[in-house]
Amino acid sequence: MNNQTERVRCLIIGSGPAGYTAAIYAARANMNPVLYEGLQPGGQLTTTTEVENFPGYPEGVTGPVLMDDLRRQAARVGADIRPGVATRTDFSTAPLKVWIDGSTLIEAETVIIATGATARYLGLPDESKYAGSGVSACATCDGFFYRGRNVAVVGGGDTAAEEAIYLAGIAKKVYLIVRRDQLRASKIMAERVQRNPNIEILWKHQTIGLFGDGVVEGAILVKNRGEADEEEVRIAIDGFFLAIGHTPNSDFVADYIERDAAGYIITQPGTSKTNVPGVFACGDVQDPHYRQAITSAGSGCIAAIDAERYLAEKYC
């Protein structure tokens, strides 16, 4: 193993809209940021086709192109962008320590965590087959493309209820596929779903597959699985939305950084500051509510400014 140690002023972990924006601001503040891109350079947006709600792209843009634009902008202003995954941390003393790929040790005066969150999927091969062609984990991002069409949402919690209600205002019809015979969502959200005439709840249904010629044209479900009256059901849909939660990519800092019960990093209200001085968090890893490219980018800006002010106060 080739062990190396490097000292930096600002280390950014993650390369979605939050990480790249933080790098742009940190570089322009002469913080000489080093950014490690992680397992999925560009983050979740690299799996998205059309993005129409990011300011500055009046004709829309694909997710990969948007992320490449942000990456090139960060590099142009001086960010040092590298491949590599943060595998371990030690934030017990200064300097802050982060190990990359288990070997390279980065000692940093400030660390910005922008590792995002991973959408949970059912694990069906068809989810990968139709990724970007009818399968989505973000109704707010992709719902517009299904205006006046039939879609399905999988899940029974508040997130699924919110997504179904949102899509009901856009789509012709929304099927809410619920594994159990009741919703886990809060009472008020459950009532809103059940009152909405555009939403049909498919109780005790589970998805076993999708079908379509290149794009999603329908879903194959099982009703009352394991029971005497089990039956296969097919529904015609154009969009299939997963709403069974996200997993924040924060385990590697769990020993030092405060997180909520779901694993999202807790930041001081109105800031990107964590419980450890010099460590900041931005983007989906600390945002269980909005999860949009533009809000992630904005929080990346906040993190870089917070980090710059931390250094200024430290050395003034």
C-alpha positions, 0 to 999 in steps of 0.5 A: 500500500502506498501511503501518502500524506498531503496538507490542504486548506479546503477538502471537498468530498463529493462531486454533485451540484453541491460539491462543484459549486462549493469548489467554484466558490472556494477556488475564487476565495483563494482556498485552493480546494481539492475535490475528490469525486467519489464513486459516481462523478457528477452524482445522481444527475448523471443518470438523469436525461433532461433537466429543465428546471436548472436556471440558465438553460432555457432549452433544457440540458441533460444531466451529464452535460450540466454536471460536466459544465459545472465540473469544467467551471470549477476546474477553470477557476482553479479547483483541483479535481481528482478521482477517489473515494473518502473511506475513513475520517478522523475529526477528533483533532486538528488538522482534520484527517480524511483517507482517500481510497484507504491509502492517501491521507489528506490533512485539511483545515476545512472539510466540505461534505457533499457526498449526496444521497442514494435513492432506494430502488426495488432491486428489479433488473427493469429499473436499470433497463429503463433508467432515464426512459420512464423510471425516476426517483424524483417526481419534482425533477421529472414529472413535467415530462409526463404531463397528461399521461399515466404514471405510477408511484411506489411507496406508502409513506409521506414521500410517496404521498407527496410525490403522488399528489404532485404528479396528480396535478400534472399527469392524467392519472396516478397509480399509487402502488402500496405493498400493505393495506394501509398507508404509512404516511401521516394522517393528513397526507393519507387523507389528501391522497385518498381524496384526490380524484386523479390518484388510484391506490392499489392496495397490497400490490407489489411490482415485479417488472416493467415492460415496454419497447425502449421506454416504459409502457406498463408495470407488472404487479402482484396483488395479495402476494402469498395469499390464496387469491394472489393474482398478476395485474398489469397497468399501462403507464408511461412513468414509474416513480420510486418513492421509498426513500433515500440513503444519505452517503454519510456512514464514513463520518458517523463516528464524529458528525451528528446525524439524524435517525435516517443518517442525514447530517445535521447542520446548524439552522441557516448554515452548513456548519456541523457539530465539528468546527471546520467541517461543513455539509451541503447538498442531499447528504444534509437535505431530506426535504428538497433534493433539487440540483438548484438547492444543492448548488445553493447549499454548496455556495453556503458551505464554501462561504462558511468555510472561508469565514471559518478560516478568516476568523481562525487566522485573523 
